[in-house]
Amino acid sequence: MSKAFRKDQIMLAQAVHNHYRCPEEFLDFRLNEGISPDPGYFQFGPGVTCFGRSLKSALKAQVQYPLSDVLPNVLVDGKQLVLPFDPDEVIDNLRLERYNSVQLRRHEYAFKKIYYWLRPFTNRSLRSFIQKLRAANWQKRQFPHWPVDTTVESICENLLLLSLRVSGADRIPFIWFWPNGARGCVSMTHDVETVAGRDFCTQLIDIDDSYGIKASFQIVPEERYPVTPEFLGRLRDRGFEVCVQDLNHDGRLFDERKEFLRRVALINRYGQEYGAKGYRSAALYRKAEWYGDFDFSFDMSFGNVVPLDPQRGGCCTVMPYFIGDILELPVTTIQDYTLFYVLNDHTIDLWKRQIGMILAKNGLTSFIVHPDYITEDKEQAVYKDLLAMLTELRKRESLWFALPGEIDSWWRERSRMSIVKDGNSWRVIGDGAERAVLAFARMVNGQLIYEQADAPQEGDSGVSSVLREESIAAGL
């Protein structure tokens, strides 16, 4: 195999390799030569909606079900998979929301311009009414999949399952997703938008602490409220994290490139002043192409699926991922404001449903709860119900409750770890490996099963009990 071809093969498998951190030798992909030059929608297994270049006959310009399934078009050449699409391209298209059309973006931009021009003259009730009107028929949107979209995870799982079938290996080793073998990760964040929200932060810290939860607070540096060193110090002294939220929360950060550069220079300066590693944009506005100008270690502005947010779309994953040098920690559950004031739901039922779907993929369960919107007894009671439920979940499940900065540090360490042969098995090497857990993916009756490796005992293989069993591709 030529060096050039080997490079192309590795590039096709890079996103899958990064997801699992498995040895590259188990991921042997080649691209089918009959790929269309233009992108479109197709499926890769039942319910797995993709956007990118594939076989021309399989592509549709819009999401119109049923979509053509290209899974049967995967070919086998020896122990190599010949794929009808580039996995890296498709996964990037999903994570960076490249499936959104230019026409839709222009429409959204026009609406946003009018909304933010009128916003200073409105109150919460009127804003809620406008948002409900805009959200009409939101449930008819077919993609991304509500209430949690795990398309990226499904693509990776399908490809790993196919690799198991053609490689002849009985199992594929990989580095478990979370430290110390945690089944999943939970992270709480608080966006502080107004003076009332800032003034409620001390009480919110007391509430969080009473349930054993630590959170990050995203602070707006200009115009919304005074930000003093004493205020930031109180947050940190209690073990909470400080991140930067936009510049002035006017929703205009990404409107125009020159103005963005002016603002981002100020945002970066505030990040240094606050000692903040993380950033989030106002109202989760985002433009991945401009992220190289941020001086932060991680961002939290991409939603998993956000049909009700000002900027619709979704990154279709419940795992962290890199955008250049910035680690993206996606928001994977509905925001409190949307739940309370757009859906008129004052229960934790939707949060429960989302948590179950996220943990089924061993993902990151991340929340945005604003101090501004839980000052009243009714909303505060719902938040306390959520914290109580998370506390019980923590007792029953092996979950990692972490601040965003801690997740950033772990995921960066994991991205630099690797797996090497160790006698008849494997071991994880690299900085932080003492917290890493070796895991294996196996195929049992056509299903993908994850297992974690324990310290080997004499006479056994060192493989622990099954962590998750799920049929991920009925056609395999």
GIPEDA-V957571 format. One record per residue. N is the residue number from 1. RES is the residue in one letter. SS is DSSP state (H for helix, E for strand, - for the rest). OMEGA is omega in radians with two decimals (* if undefined). D_LAST is the distance of its C-alpha to the last C-alpha in Angstrom with 2 decimals. Layout:
# GIPEDA-V957571
n:N res:RES ss:SS omega:OMEGA d_last:D_LAST
n:N res:RES ss:SS omega:OMEGA d_last:D_LAST
This chain:
# GIPEDA-V957571
n:1 res:M ss:- omega:-3.11 d_last:28.07
n:2 res:S ss:- omega:3.11 d_last:30.54
n:3 res:K ss:H omega:-3.13 d_last:31.23
n:4 res:A ss:H omega:-3.13 d_last:30.54
n:5 res:F ss:H omega:3.12 d_last:27.09
n:6 res:R ss:H omega:3.11 d_last:26.34
n:7 res:K ss:H omega:3.13 d_last:27.54
n:8 res:D ss:H omega:-3.14 d_last:25.30
n:9 res:Q ss:H omega:3.14 d_last:22.25
n:10 res:I ss:H omega:-3.14 d_last:23.34
n:11 res:M ss:H omega:3.11 d_last:24.01
n:12 res:L ss:H omega:-3.06 d_last:20.52
n:13 res:A ss:- omega:-2.97 d_last:19.23
n:14 res:Q ss:H omega:-3.11 d_last:22.27
n:15 res:A ss:H omega:3.11 d_last:21.03
n:16 res:V ss:H omega:3.10 d_last:18.06
n:17 res:H ss:H omega:-3.14 d_last:20.60
n:18 res:N ss:H omega:3.13 d_last:23.13
n:19 res:H ss:H omega:-3.06 d_last:20.88
n:20 res:Y ss:H omega:-3.00 d_last:20.22
n:21 res:R ss:- omega:3.11 d_last:23.20
n:22 res:C ss:- omega:3.10 d_last:21.34
n:23 res:P ss:- omega:-3.07 d_last:22.76
n:24 res:E ss:H omega:-3.07 d_last:22.07
n:25 res:E ss:H omega:-3.12 d_last:21.39
n:26 res:F ss:H omega:-3.10 d_last:17.85
n:27 res:L ss:- omega:-3.06 d_last:16.97
n:28 res:D ss:- omega:-3.05 d_last:17.51
n:29 res:F ss:E omega:2.98 d_last:16.81
n:30 res:R ss:E omega:-3.08 d_last:18.60
n:31 res:L ss:E omega:3.05 d_last:19.09
n:32 res:N ss:- omega:-3.07 d_last:18.85
n:33 res:E ss:- omega:-3.06 d_last:22.47
n:34 res:G ss:- omega:-3.08 d_last:22.13
n:35 res:I ss:E omega:3.09 d_last:21.90
n:36 res:S ss:- omega:3.08 d_last:24.27
n:37 res:P ss:- omega:-3.10 d_last:27.23
n:38 res:D ss:- omega:-3.13 d_last:27.13
n:39 res:P ss:- omega:3.06 d_last:24.75
n:40 res:G ss:E omega:-3.12 d_last:23.27
n:41 res:Y ss:E omega:3.06 d_last:20.71
n:42 res:F ss:E omega:3.10 d_last:17.10
n:43 res:Q ss:E omega:3.04 d_last:13.79
n:44 res:F ss:- omega:-3.00 d_last:10.81
n:45 res:G ss:- omega:-3.09 d_last:8.42
n:46 res:P ss:- omega:3.06 d_last:10.47
n:47 res:G ss:- omega:-3.10 d_last:13.82
n:48 res:V ss:- omega:-3.08 d_last:13.53
n:49 res:T ss:E omega:-3.11 d_last:16.63
n:50 res:C ss:E omega:3.03 d_last:17.59
n:51 res:F ss:E omega:3.13 d_last:20.90
n:52 res:G ss:E omega:3.13 d_last:21.74
n:53 res:R ss:- omega:3.09 d_last:21.88
n:54 res:S ss:- omega:3.09 d_last:19.11
n:55 res:L ss:E omega:-3.02 d_last:19.25
n:56 res:K ss:H omega:-3.09 d_last:22.43
n:57 res:S ss:H omega:-3.07 d_last:21.28
n:58 res:A ss:H omega:-2.96 d_last:18.58
n:59 res:L ss:- omega:2.99 d_last:21.10
n:60 res:K ss:E omega:-3.10 d_last:23.31
n:61 res:A ss:- omega:-3.14 d_last:26.44
n:62 res:Q ss:- omega:3.08 d_last:26.18
n:63 res:V ss:- omega:3.13 d_last:23.71
n:64 res:Q ss:- omega:-3.09 d_last:23.70
n:65 res:Y ss:- omega:0.05 d_last:20.91
n:66 res:P ss:- omega:3.02 d_last:18.86
n:67 res:L ss:- omega:3.09 d_last:17.76
n:68 res:S ss:- omega:3.13 d_last:15.83
n:69 res:D ss:E omega:-3.11 d_last:12.14
n:70 res:V ss:- omega:3.13 d_last:11.80
n:71 res:L ss:H omega:3.11 d_last:8.09
n:72 res:P ss:H omega:-3.14 d_last:8.40
n:73 res:N ss:H omega:3.03 d_last:11.48
n:74 res:V ss:- omega:-3.12 d_last:10.31
n:75 res:L ss:E omega:3.12 d_last:12.24
n:76 res:V ss:E omega:3.08 d_last:12.90
n:77 res:D ss:E omega:-3.02 d_last:16.62
n:78 res:G ss:- omega:3.07 d_last:17.45
n:79 res:K ss:- omega:-3.13 d_last:16.04
n:80 res:Q ss:E omega:3.06 d_last:15.94
n:81 res:L ss:E omega:3.06 d_last:13.33
n:82 res:V ss:E omega:-2.94 d_last:14.95
n:83 res:L ss:E omega:3.10 d_last:14.14
n:84 res:P ss:- omega:3.05 d_last:15.34
n:85 res:F ss:- omega:3.10 d_last:17.03
n:86 res:D ss:- omega:-3.10 d_last:18.94
n:87 res:P ss:H omega:3.14 d_last:17.43
n:88 res:D ss:H omega:3.14 d_last:20.99
n:89 res:E ss:H omega:-3.09 d_last:22.44
n:90 res:V ss:H omega:-3.14 d_last:20.08
n:91 res:I ss:H omega:3.05 d_last:20.40
n:92 res:D ss:H omega:3.12 d_last:24.15
n:93 res:N ss:H omega:3.13 d_last:24.36
n:94 res:L ss:H omega:-3.09 d_last:23.06
n:95 res:R ss:H omega:-3.09 d_last:25.08
n:96 res:L ss:- omega:3.04 d_last:28.18
n:97 res:E ss:- omega:3.12 d_last:27.81
n:98 res:R ss:- omega:3.10 d_last:28.14
n:99 res:Y ss:- omega:3.12 d_last:26.48
n:100 res:N ss:- omega:-3.08 d_last:29.82
n:101 res:S ss:- omega:3.09 d_last:31.93
n:102 res:V ss:H omega:3.14 d_last:35.48
n:103 res:Q ss:H omega:3.13 d_last:36.86
n:104 res:L ss:H omega:-3.12 d_last:35.52
n:105 res:R ss:H omega:3.11 d_last:36.94
n:106 res:R ss:H omega:3.11 d_last:40.32
n:107 res:H ss:H omega:3.13 d_last:40.39
n:108 res:E ss:H omega:-3.13 d_last:39.59
n:109 res:Y ss:H omega:-3.13 d_last:42.23
n:110 res:A ss:H omega:3.12 d_last:44.87
n:111 res:F ss:H omega:-3.10 d_last:44.24
n:112 res:K ss:H omega:-3.12 d_last:44.34
n:113 res:K ss:H omega:3.13 d_last:47.61
n:114 res:I ss:H omega:-3.08 d_last:49.30
n:115 res:Y ss:H omega:-3.08 d_last:48.01
n:116 res:Y ss:H omega:3.02 d_last:49.24
n:117 res:W ss:H omega:-3.12 d_last:52.53
n:118 res:L ss:H omega:-2.96 d_last:53.11
n:119 res:R ss:H omega:-3.14 d_last:51.70
n:120 res:P ss:H omega:-3.10 d_last:55.02
n:121 res:F ss:H omega:-3.08 d_last:56.64
n:122 res:T ss:- omega:2.98 d_last:54.12
n:123 res:N ss:- omega:-3.06 d_last:53.59
n:124 res:R ss:H omega:-3.11 d_last:50.48
n:125 res:S ss:H omega:-3.14 d_last:50.75
n:126 res:L ss:H omega:3.11 d_last:51.02
n:127 res:R ss:H omega:3.11 d_last:48.16
n:128 res:S ss:H omega:3.12 d_last:46.00
n:129 res:F ss:H omega:3.12 d_last:47.04
n:130 res:I ss:H omega:-3.11 d_last:46.19
n:131 res:Q ss:H omega:3.09 d_last:42.75
n:132 res:K ss:H omega:3.08 d_last:42.08
n:133 res:L ss:H omega:-3.13 d_last:43.14
n:134 res:R ss:H omega:-3.08 d_last:40.86
n:135 res:A ss:- omega:-3.12 d_last:37.93
n:136 res:A ss:- omega:3.12 d_last:38.37
n:137 res:N ss:- omega:-3.11 d_last:35.17
n:138 res:W ss:H omega:-3.10 d_last:33.10
n:139 res:Q ss:H omega:3.10 d_last:30.63
n:140 res:K ss:H omega:3.10 d_last:29.77
n:141 res:R ss:- omega:-3.01 d_last:28.24
n:142 res:Q ss:- omega:-3.09 d_last:24.51
n:143 res:F ss:- omega:-0.14 d_last:23.63
n:144 res:P ss:- omega:-2.99 d_last:23.60
n:145 res:H ss:- omega:3.11 d_last:22.38
n:146 res:W ss:- omega:0.10 d_last:25.24
n:147 res:P ss:- omega:3.05 d_last:26.20
n:148 res:V ss:- omega:3.11 d_last:23.84
n:149 res:D ss:- omega:-3.13 d_last:21.38
n:150 res:T ss:- omega:-3.11 d_last:18.81
n:151 res:T ss:H omega:-3.13 d_last:16.92
n:152 res:V ss:H omega:3.12 d_last:17.72
n:153 res:E ss:H omega:-3.13 d_last:16.38
n:154 res:S ss:H omega:3.08 d_last:13.01
n:155 res:I ss:H omega:-3.14 d_last:12.85
n:156 res:C ss:H omega:-3.14 d_last:13.89
n:157 res:E ss:H omega:3.13 d_last:11.48
n:158 res:N ss:H omega:-3.13 d_last:8.36
n:159 res:L ss:H omega:3.10 d_last:10.32
n:160 res:L ss:H omega:3.11 d_last:11.38
n:161 res:L ss:H omega:3.06 d_last:8.16
n:162 res:L ss:H omega:3.13 d_last:7.46
n:163 res:S ss:H omega:3.08 d_last:11.17
n:164 res:L ss:H omega:-3.09 d_last:11.16
n:165 res:R ss:H omega:-3.03 d_last:9.12
n:166 res:V ss:H omega:-3.06 d_last:11.55
n:167 res:S ss:H omega:-3.06 d_last:14.62
n:168 res:G ss:- omega:3.13 d_last:15.30
n:169 res:A ss:- omega:3.09 d_last:16.44
n:170 res:D ss:- omega:3.10 d_last:16.26
n:171 res:R ss:- omega:3.11 d_last:16.65
n:172 res:I ss:E omega:3.13 d_last:17.37
n:173 res:P ss:E omega:3.04 d_last:20.70
n:174 res:F ss:E omega:3.13 d_last:21.49
n:175 res:I ss:E omega:-3.10 d_last:24.48
n:176 res:W ss:- omega:-2.95 d_last:24.22
n:177 res:F ss:- omega:-3.01 d_last:24.70
n:178 res:W ss:- omega:-3.07 d_last:28.08
n:179 res:P ss:H omega:3.07 d_last:31.19
n:180 res:N ss:H omega:3.04 d_last:31.91
n:181 res:G ss:H omega:-3.14 d_last:28.45
n:182 res:A ss:- omega:-3.12 d_last:28.92
n:183 res:R ss:- omega:-3.13 d_last:26.01
n:184 res:G ss:E omega:-3.09 d_last:26.80
n:185 res:C ss:E omega:3.10 d_last:29.78
n:186 res:V ss:E omega:-3.14 d_last:32.32
n:187 res:S ss:E omega:3.12 d_last:34.87
n:188 res:M ss:E omega:3.09 d_last:37.72
n:189 res:T ss:E omega:-3.13 d_last:39.55
n:190 res:H ss:E omega:3.05 d_last:42.70
n:191 res:D ss:E omega:-3.09 d_last:43.74
n:192 res:V ss:E omega:-2.97 d_last:47.54
n:193 res:E ss:- omega:-3.02 d_last:48.66
n:194 res:T ss:- omega:3.06 d_last:52.26
n:195 res:V ss:H omega:3.13 d_last:55.43
n:196 res:A ss:H omega:3.11 d_last:54.72
n:197 res:G ss:H omega:3.10 d_last:51.33
n:198 res:R ss:H omega:-3.10 d_last:52.90
n:199 res:D ss:H omega:3.14 d_last:55.61
n:200 res:F ss:H omega:-3.03 d_last:53.11
n:201 res:C ss:H omega:-3.13 d_last:51.24
n:202 res:T ss:H omega:3.10 d_last:53.44
n:203 res:Q ss:H omega:3.13 d_last:52.87
n:204 res:L ss:H omega:3.07 d_last:49.11
n:205 res:I ss:H omega:3.12 d_last:49.15
n:206 res:D ss:H omega:3.11 d_last:50.97
n:207 res:I ss:H omega:-3.14 d_last:48.41
n:208 res:D ss:H omega:-3.11 d_last:45.47
n:209 res:D ss:H omega:-3.13 d_last:47.35
n:210 res:S ss:H omega:3.09 d_last:48.15
n:211 res:Y ss:- omega:3.12 d_last:44.43
n:212 res:G ss:- omega:-3.11 d_last:43.85
n:213 res:I ss:- omega:2.98 d_last:41.92
n:214 res:K ss:- omega:-3.04 d_last:42.68
n:215 res:A ss:E omega:2.98 d_last:41.81
n:216 res:S ss:E omega:3.07 d_last:42.38
n:217 res:F ss:E omega:3.13 d_last:44.91
n:218 res:Q ss:E omega:-2.98 d_last:44.51
n:219 res:I ss:E omega:3.04 d_last:48.04
n:220 res:V ss:- omega:-3.00 d_last:49.30
n:221 res:P ss:- omega:-3.00 d_last:51.95
n:222 res:E ss:- omega:2.90 d_last:54.20
n:223 res:E ss:- omega:-3.03 d_last:55.91
n:224 res:R ss:- omega:-3.08 d_last:54.19
n:225 res:Y ss:- omega:3.08 d_last:56.10
n:226 res:P ss:- omega:3.08 d_last:58.02
n:227 res:V ss:- omega:-3.08 d_last:55.98
n:228 res:T ss:- omega:3.05 d_last:58.21
n:229 res:P ss:H omega:3.13 d_last:57.69
n:230 res:E ss:H omega:3.11 d_last:58.70
n:231 res:F ss:H omega:3.13 d_last:55.91
n:232 res:L ss:H omega:-3.14 d_last:53.24
n:233 res:G ss:H omega:3.13 d_last:54.86
n:234 res:R ss:H omega:3.12 d_last:54.65
n:235 res:L ss:H omega:-3.09 d_last:50.90
n:236 res:R ss:H omega:-3.11 d_last:50.39
n:237 res:D ss:H omega:3.12 d_last:52.98
n:238 res:R ss:- omega:3.10 d_last:50.95
n:239 res:G ss:- omega:3.11 d_last:47.78
n:240 res:F ss:- omega:-3.05 d_last:46.14
n:241 res:E ss:E omega:3.10 d_last:44.84
n:242 res:V ss:E omega:3.05 d_last:46.31
n:243 res:C ss:E omega:3.13 d_last:44.32
n:244 res:V ss:E omega:3.08 d_last:45.55
n:245 res:Q ss:E omega:3.06 d_last:44.68
n:246 res:D ss:- omega:3.05 d_last:45.45
n:247 res:L ss:- omega:-3.14 d_last:49.13
n:248 res:N ss:- omega:3.05 d_last:50.74
n:249 res:H ss:- omega:3.12 d_last:47.88
n:250 res:D ss:- omega:3.09 d_last:48.95
n:251 res:G ss:- omega:-3.02 d_last:45.47
n:252 res:R ss:- omega:-3.00 d_last:46.68
n:253 res:L ss:- omega:-3.02 d_last:45.39
n:254 res:F ss:- omega:-3.06 d_last:42.94
n:255 res:D ss:- omega:-3.01 d_last:44.97
n:256 res:E ss:- omega:-2.96 d_last:46.82
n:257 res:R ss:H omega:-3.09 d_last:46.32
n:258 res:K ss:H omega:3.13 d_last:49.95
n:259 res:E ss:H omega:3.07 d_last:50.40
n:260 res:F ss:H omega:-3.11 d_last:47.13
n:261 res:L ss:H omega:3.09 d_last:48.45
n:262 res:R ss:H omega:-3.10 d_last:51.69
n:263 res:R ss:H omega:-3.06 d_last:49.99
n:264 res:V ss:H omega:3.07 d_last:47.40
n:265 res:A ss:H omega:3.09 d_last:50.29
n:266 res:L ss:H omega:3.12 d_last:51.82
n:267 res:I ss:H omega:3.12 d_last:48.56
n:268 res:N ss:H omega:3.12 d_last:48.10
n:269 res:R ss:H omega:3.10 d_last:51.71
n:270 res:Y ss:H omega:3.09 d_last:51.26
n:271 res:G ss:H omega:3.09 d_last:48.24
n:272 res:Q ss:H omega:-3.13 d_last:50.50
n:273 res:E ss:H omega:-3.12 d_last:53.30
n:274 res:Y ss:H omega:-3.03 d_last:51.14
n:275 res:G ss:- omega:-3.04 d_last:49.40
n:276 res:A ss:- omega:3.05 d_last:46.07
n:277 res:K ss:- omega:-2.97 d_last:42.81
n:278 res:G ss:E omega:-3.05 d_last:40.83
n:279 res:Y ss:E omega:2.96 d_last:41.03
n:280 res:R ss:E omega:3.11 d_last:39.95
n:281 res:S ss:- omega:3.08 d_last:40.95
n:282 res:A ss:H omega:3.07 d_last:42.79
n:283 res:A ss:H omega:-3.14 d_last:40.64
n:284 res:L ss:H omega:2.97 d_last:37.54
n:285 res:Y ss:- omega:-3.01 d_last:38.49
n:286 res:R ss:- omega:3.04 d_last:36.72
n:287 res:K ss:- omega:-2.98 d_last:36.49
n:288 res:A ss:H omega:-3.10 d_last:34.36
n:289 res:E ss:H omega:-3.10 d_last:36.11
n:290 res:W ss:H omega:-3.05 d_last:39.36
n:291 res:Y ss:H omega:3.13 d_last:38.17
n:292 res:G ss:H omega:-3.13 d_last:39.59
n:293 res:D ss:H omega:3.09 d_last:43.03
n:294 res:F ss:- omega:3.11 d_last:42.49
n:295 res:D ss:- omega:-3.12 d_last:43.85
n:296 res:F ss:- omega:3.10 d_last:41.70
n:297 res:S ss:- omega:-3.13 d_last:39.17
n:298 res:F ss:E omega:3.13 d_last:36.81
n:299 res:D ss:E omega:3.13 d_last:36.37
n:300 res:M ss:- omega:-3.01 d_last:35.30
n:301 res:S ss:- omega:3.12 d_last:35.42
n:302 res:F ss:- omega:3.04 d_last:31.81
n:303 res:G ss:E omega:3.10 d_last:30.51
n:304 res:N ss:- omega:3.01 d_last:26.89
n:305 res:V ss:- omega:-2.97 d_last:27.32
n:306 res:V ss:- omega:3.14 d_last:30.94
n:307 res:P ss:- omega:-3.08 d_last:31.59
n:308 res:L ss:- omega:-3.12 d_last:35.05
n:309 res:D ss:- omega:3.10 d_last:36.27
n:310 res:P ss:- omega:3.04 d_last:38.75
n:311 res:Q ss:- omega:-3.06 d_last:36.17
n:312 res:R ss:- omega:3.12 d_last:33.01
n:313 res:G ss:- omega:3.14 d_last:29.51
n:314 res:G ss:- omega:-3.07 d_last:27.48
n:315 res:C ss:- omega:2.98 d_last:25.74
n:316 res:C ss:- omega:3.10 d_last:22.41
n:317 res:T ss:- omega:3.07 d_last:22.26
n:318 res:V ss:- omega:3.11 d_last:23.81
n:319 res:M ss:- omega:2.99 d_last:24.42
n:320 res:P ss:- omega:3.09 d_last:27.46
n:321 res:Y ss:E omega:-3.09 d_last:27.18
n:322 res:F ss:E omega:2.92 d_last:29.81
n:323 res:I ss:E omega:-2.97 d_last:31.62
n:324 res:G ss:- omega:3.14 d_last:33.67
n:325 res:D ss:- omega:-3.12 d_last:35.65
n:326 res:I ss:E omega:3.05 d_last:35.38
n:327 res:L ss:E omega:3.09 d_last:32.85
n:328 res:E ss:E omega:3.02 d_last:31.57
n:329 res:L ss:- omega:-3.01 d_last:31.40
n:330 res:P ss:- omega:3.02 d_last:29.90
n:331 res:V ss:E omega:-2.95 d_last:31.46
n:332 res:T ss:- omega:3.09 d_last:28.70
n:333 res:T ss:- omega:-3.11 d_last:30.80
n:334 res:I ss:- omega:3.08 d_last:33.26
n:335 res:Q ss:- omega:-3.14 d_last:36.77
n:336 res:D ss:H omega:-3.13 d_last:39.62
n:337 res:Y ss:H omega:-3.12 d_last:41.57
n:338 res:T ss:H omega:-3.14 d_last:38.80
n:339 res:L ss:H omega:-3.04 d_last:38.21
n:340 res:F ss:H omega:-2.88 d_last:41.94
n:341 res:Y ss:H omega:3.06 d_last:43.44
n:342 res:V ss:H omega:3.12 d_last:40.82
n:343 res:L ss:- omega:-3.11 d_last:38.80
n:344 res:N ss:- omega:-3.11 d_last:41.88
n:345 res:D ss:- omega:3.12 d_last:39.85
n:346 res:H ss:- omega:3.02 d_last:41.82
n:347 res:T ss:- omega:3.09 d_last:39.34
n:348 res:I ss:- omega:-3.08 d_last:36.64
n:349 res:D ss:H omega:-3.13 d_last:34.04
n:350 res:L ss:H omega:3.08 d_last:32.05
n:351 res:W ss:H omega:3.11 d_last:32.27
n:352 res:K ss:H omega:-3.13 d_last:31.01
n:353 res:R ss:H omega:-3.14 d_last:27.96
n:354 res:Q ss:H omega:3.14 d_last:27.21
n:355 res:I ss:H omega:3.13 d_last:27.80
n:356 res:G ss:H omega:-3.13 d_last:25.30
n:357 res:M ss:H omega:3.14 d_last:22.52
n:358 res:I ss:H omega:-3.12 d_last:23.53
n:359 res:L ss:H omega:3.06 d_last:23.74
n:360 res:A ss:- omega:3.08 d_last:20.28
n:361 res:K ss:- omega:3.13 d_last:19.24
n:362 res:N ss:- omega:-2.98 d_last:22.21
n:363 res:G ss:- omega:3.11 d_last:23.91
n:364 res:L ss:E omega:3.04 d_last:27.47
n:365 res:T ss:E omega:-3.07 d_last:29.30
n:366 res:S ss:E omega:-3.06 d_last:32.23
n:367 res:F ss:E omega:2.86 d_last:35.05
n:368 res:I ss:E omega:3.04 d_last:37.93
n:369 res:V ss:- omega:-3.06 d_last:40.92
n:370 res:H ss:- omega:3.00 d_last:44.16
n:371 res:P ss:H omega:-3.12 d_last:47.49
n:372 res:D ss:H omega:-2.98 d_last:48.94
n:373 res:Y ss:H omega:3.10 d_last:47.05
n:374 res:I ss:- omega:3.09 d_last:47.45
n:375 res:T ss:- omega:-3.14 d_last:51.24
n:376 res:E ss:- omega:-3.04 d_last:51.73
n:377 res:D ss:H omega:-3.05 d_last:51.42
n:378 res:K ss:H omega:-3.13 d_last:48.77
n:379 res:E ss:H omega:3.13 d_last:46.23
n:380 res:Q ss:H omega:3.12 d_last:47.22
n:381 res:A ss:H omega:3.11 d_last:46.51
n:382 res:V ss:H omega:3.12 d_last:42.93
n:383 res:Y ss:H omega:3.12 d_last:42.46
n:384 res:K ss:H omega:3.04 d_last:43.95
n:385 res:D ss:H omega:3.10 d_last:41.55
n:386 res:L ss:H omega:-3.13 d_last:38.68
n:387 res:L ss:H omega:3.12 d_last:40.28
n:388 res:A ss:H omega:3.11 d_last:40.88
n:389 res:M ss:H omega:3.10 d_last:37.28
n:390 res:L ss:H omega:3.11 d_last:36.14
n:391 res:T ss:H omega:3.09 d_last:38.76
n:392 res:E ss:H omega:3.12 d_last:37.43
n:393 res:L ss:H omega:3.13 d_last:33.84
n:394 res:R ss:H omega:3.13 d_last:35.15
n:395 res:K ss:H omega:-3.05 d_last:36.71
n:396 res:R ss:H omega:-3.00 d_last:33.59
n:397 res:E ss:- omega:3.03 d_last:30.91
n:398 res:S ss:- omega:-3.10 d_last:30.85
n:399 res:L ss:E omega:3.09 d_last:31.12
n:400 res:W ss:E omega:3.04 d_last:32.89
n:401 res:F ss:E omega:-2.96 d_last:35.46
n:402 res:A ss:- omega:2.95 d_last:36.47
n:403 res:L ss:- omega:3.13 d_last:38.57
n:404 res:P ss:H omega:3.13 d_last:36.95
n:405 res:G ss:H omega:3.09 d_last:38.96
n:406 res:E ss:H omega:3.09 d_last:37.62
n:407 res:I ss:H omega:3.11 d_last:34.00
n:408 res:D ss:H omega:-3.13 d_last:34.95
n:409 res:S ss:H omega:-3.13 d_last:36.51
n:410 res:W ss:H omega:-3.05 d_last:33.60
n:411 res:W ss:H omega:3.07 d_last:30.91
n:412 res:R ss:H omega:3.07 d_last:33.14
n:413 res:E ss:H omega:-3.14 d_last:33.67
n:414 res:R ss:H omega:-3.12 d_last:29.98
n:415 res:S ss:H omega:3.14 d_last:29.39
n:416 res:R ss:H omega:3.11 d_last:31.88
n:417 res:M ss:- omega:3.07 d_last:30.63
n:418 res:S ss:E omega:-3.13 d_last:28.69
n:419 res:I ss:E omega:3.13 d_last:27.38
n:420 res:V ss:E omega:3.09 d_last:29.21
n:421 res:K ss:E omega:3.10 d_last:29.18
n:422 res:D ss:E omega:-3.06 d_last:31.49
n:423 res:G ss:- omega:3.13 d_last:32.05
n:424 res:N ss:- omega:-3.13 d_last:29.00
n:425 res:S ss:E omega:-3.07 d_last:27.42
n:426 res:W ss:E omega:3.02 d_last:27.52
n:427 res:R ss:E omega:-3.12 d_last:29.72
n:428 res:V ss:E omega:3.08 d_last:30.04
n:429 res:I ss:E omega:3.11 d_last:33.00
n:430 res:G ss:- omega:3.11 d_last:34.79
n:431 res:D ss:- omega:-3.13 d_last:37.09
n:432 res:G ss:- omega:-3.07 d_last:36.08
n:433 res:A ss:H omega:3.14 d_last:33.95
n:434 res:E ss:H omega:3.09 d_last:35.99
n:435 res:R ss:H omega:-3.09 d_last:34.19
n:436 res:A ss:- omega:3.12 d_last:30.70
n:437 res:V ss:- omega:3.05 d_last:28.36
n:438 res:L ss:E omega:3.12 d_last:26.01
n:439 res:A ss:E omega:3.13 d_last:22.53
n:440 res:F ss:E omega:3.00 d_last:19.42
n:441 res:A ss:E omega:3.13 d_last:15.68
n:442 res:R ss:E omega:3.06 d_last:14.01
n:443 res:M ss:E omega:3.11 d_last:10.83
n:444 res:V ss:E omega:-3.13 d_last:11.99
n:445 res:N ss:- omega:3.10 d_last:10.36
n:446 res:G ss:- omega:-3.12 d_last:6.83
n:447 res:Q ss:E omega:3.09 d_last:8.94
n:448 res:L ss:E omega:-3.13 d_last:10.75
n:449 res:I ss:E omega:3.03 d_last:14.42
n:450 res:Y ss:E omega:3.05 d_last:17.45
n:451 res:E ss:E omega:3.02 d_last:20.62
n:452 res:Q ss:E omega:3.14 d_last:24.03
n:453 res:A ss:E omega:3.04 d_last:26.33
n:454 res:D ss:- omega:2.99 d_last:29.77
n:455 res:A ss:- omega:-3.02 d_last:32.88
n:456 res:P ss:- omega:3.02 d_last:32.32
n:457 res:Q ss:- omega:-3.11 d_last:34.50
n:458 res:E ss:- omega:3.08 d_last:35.95
n:459 res:G ss:- omega:3.09 d_last:33.70
n:460 res:D ss:- omega:-3.02 d_last:30.43
n:461 res:S ss:- omega:-3.13 d_last:27.65
n:462 res:G ss:- omega:-3.12 d_last:28.53
n:463 res:V ss:E omega:-3.10 d_last:25.28
n:464 res:S ss:E omega:-3.12 d_last:25.87
n:465 res:S ss:E omega:3.13 d_last:24.26
n:466 res:V ss:E omega:3.12 d_last:20.83
n:467 res:L ss:E omega:-3.07 d_last:21.24
n:468 res:R ss:E omega:3.10 d_last:18.25
n:469 res:E ss:E omega:-3.05 d_last:15.33
n:470 res:E ss:E omega:3.03 d_last:12.96
n:471 res:S ss:- omega:-3.02 d_last:9.66
n:472 res:I ss:- omega:3.13 d_last:8.69
n:473 res:A ss:- omega:-3.04 d_last:5.62
n:474 res:A ss:- omega:-3.10 d_last:5.63
n:475 res:G ss:- omega:-3.08 d_last:3.80
n:476 res:L ss:- omega:* d_last:0.00
